[in-house]
């Protein structure tokens, strides 16, 4: 989680360990951990105690450039 908590908030392309990619918003919870909200998910994990679950299947993230 140390690497994850250095990611700046923004829009990212997420590559999944299982294959495939998603666009996702990444933000910061009140306690400083990063939340992950892929735009194709129906449910977003916002409970700070469960935020880590979303990161288990992430292989890499690449920030989407503005404009």
Secondary structure as GFF3:
##gff-version 3
##sequence-region A 1 67
A	DSSP	three_ten_helix	4	6	.	.	.	ID=ss1
A	DSSP	beta_strand	10	16	.	.	.	ID=ss2
A	DSSP	beta_strand	21	28	.	.	.	ID=ss3
A	DSSP	beta_strand	34	38	.	.	.	ID=ss4
A	DSSP	alpha_helix	51	55	.	.	.	ID=ss5
A	DSSP	beta_strand	58	63	.	.	.	ID=ss6
###
